[in-house]
């Protein structure tokens, strides 16, 4: 039972990527879902979170107006659309249940995003 991320890769600055997170073994709509990232040598950073009740979203200032979090309940999947990517967006991106996930929440294995020319 865990979320499964995909869609990472190498992209040039200014480019776009869409990261799906598919729920395996649980129903996504029942949970708040968070995207967070961790770059080498840096602390984990919460990027965006979506509320399970009303679909409202939170974005970190570093990604606001560039990233969009959406949800497809029929596919049991959430997406992080990342536009205008910058080198500082380079990180492993994870999804998890709850906006502040703890040890009892479901964590994905991550997908690596590299923004470089």
C-alpha positions as CSV (number, residue, x, y, z in Angstrom):
1,X,0.0,0.0,0.0
2,X,1.7,3.1,-1.2
3,X,1.6,6.0,-3.7
4,X,3.7,5.5,-6.8
5,X,5.3,8.5,-8.5
6,X,6.6,8.7,-12.0
7,X,7.3,11.2,-14.7
8,X,10.7,12.5,-13.5
9,X,13.7,13.0,-15.8
10,X,16.0,15.5,-17.3
11,X,14.6,18.8,-18.6
12,X,16.1,22.1,-19.7
13,X,15.5,25.3,-17.7
14,X,12.2,26.8,-18.7
15,X,10.8,23.4,-19.6
16,X,7.9,21.4,-18.1
17,X,7.2,18.1,-16.6
18,X,4.1,16.4,-15.2
19,X,4.5,14.0,-12.3
20,X,1.7,11.5,-11.7
21,X,1.2,9.9,-8.3
22,X,-1.0,6.8,-8.4
23,X,-2.5,5.4,-5.2
24,X,-1.9,1.7,-4.9
25,X,-4.0,-0.1,-2.3
26,X,-5.9,2.9,-1.0
27,X,-8.3,5.5,-2.2
28,X,-6.7,8.8,-2.9
29,X,-9.7,10.9,-2.4
30,X,-9.9,9.9,1.2
31,X,-6.7,11.7,2.0
32,X,-5.0,15.0,1.9
33,X,-2.0,14.5,-0.5
34,X,1.3,16.3,-0.4
35,X,4.1,16.7,-2.9
36,X,7.4,17.4,-1.3
37,X,11.0,17.3,-2.6
38,X,14.5,16.8,-1.4
39,X,17.6,18.1,-3.1
40,X,21.0,16.7,-2.3
41,X,22.3,18.1,0.9
42,X,19.1,20.0,1.6
43,X,16.2,19.5,3.9
44,X,12.9,18.2,2.7
45,X,10.6,20.9,1.4
46,X,6.9,20.7,1.1
47,X,5.9,21.8,-2.4
48,X,2.2,21.5,-2.6
49,X,-0.7,19.9,-0.8
50,X,-4.3,19.2,-1.8
51,X,-7.2,19.1,0.6
52,X,-9.3,15.9,0.4
53,X,-12.6,17.7,1.4
54,X,-12.7,20.6,-1.0
55,X,-9.8,20.2,-3.4
56,X,-8.2,23.4,-2.2
57,X,-4.4,23.6,-2.7
58,X,-1.4,25.0,-1.0
59,X,1.8,26.0,-2.7
60,X,5.2,26.9,-1.4
61,X,6.3,30.4,-2.4
62,X,9.2,28.9,-4.4
63,X,6.8,27.2,-6.8
64,X,3.7,29.4,-6.7
65,X,2.5,30.3,-10.2
66,X,4.7,27.7,-11.8
67,X,3.4,24.4,-10.4
68,X,-0.2,23.1,-10.4
69,X,-1.6,20.3,-8.3
70,X,-4.6,18.5,-9.6
71,X,-6.5,15.3,-8.8
72,X,-8.3,12.7,-11.0
73,X,-10.4,10.7,-8.6
74,X,-11.6,8.3,-11.3
75,X,-8.0,7.3,-11.9
76,X,-7.0,7.4,-8.3
77,X,-4.2,9.7,-9.3
78,X,-2.9,13.2,-8.5
79,X,-0.6,15.2,-10.7
80,X,2.0,17.9,-10.2
81,X,2.3,20.0,-13.3
82,X,5.6,21.8,-13.2
83,X,6.2,24.7,-15.7
84,X,9.0,27.2,-16.1
85,X,11.4,24.8,-14.4
86,X,14.6,26.2,-12.8
87,X,17.8,24.4,-11.9
88,X,16.9,24.9,-8.2
89,X,13.9,22.7,-8.8
90,X,16.3,19.8,-9.2
91,X,15.3,17.2,-6.5
92,X,13.7,13.9,-5.8
93,X,10.0,14.5,-5.7
94,X,7.7,12.4,-3.4
95,X,4.1,12.2,-2.8
96,X,2.5,11.1,0.5
97,X,-0.7,11.2,2.4
98,X,-1.4,14.1,4.7
99,X,0.0,17.6,4.3
100,X,2.4,16.9,7.1
101,X,3.0,13.2,6.8
102,X,4.2,11.0,9.6
103,X,5.4,7.5,10.0
104,X,1.9,6.1,9.8
105,X,1.1,7.8,6.5
106,X,1.7,6.4,3.0
107,X,4.9,7.5,1.3
108,X,6.1,7.0,-2.2
109,X,9.5,6.1,-3.4
110,X,10.1,9.3,-5.3
111,X,10.9,10.3,-8.8
112,X,14.0,12.3,-9.7
113,X,13.8,15.6,-11.5
114,X,16.9,17.2,-13.0
115,X,16.7,20.7,-14.5
116,X,19.9,21.4,-16.4
117,X,21.1,22.6,-19.8
